[in-house]
Amino acid sequence: MKLNHRTASLTAGLSLVIMALAAGFSYGYVQSGLVVPGQPEATLANMTSGLGLFRAGLAGWALIFLTDLLVTVSLWFYFRETRPALAWLQRVHGLSIP
């Protein structure tokens, strides 16, 4: 399948928006609501009492990981013909940072 510049850029942009929303939810809302700094017992109690929220946070982190990979691949497709060195640098950098 040939991916054109428009499709690659829209995929990367939409993935970045989804990643930002998922990060705001997982890190900003879930983690700040469940984690009590310096009190592991309270954190565990929050996680067990809010198991659905904890699982939603994990799903959000998985979504962040997948959209990050999608951004990496989309940007590689976008730059591979016009700037091949930049494309490979971006691909190596994107795939090496978890």
Secondary structure, DSSP 8 states (H G I E B T S, - for coil): ----HHHHHHHHHHHHHHHHHHHIIIIIIIIHHH--TT-HHHHHHHHHHTHHHHHHHHHHHHHHHHHHHHHHHHHHHHHTTT-HHHHHHHHHHHHH--
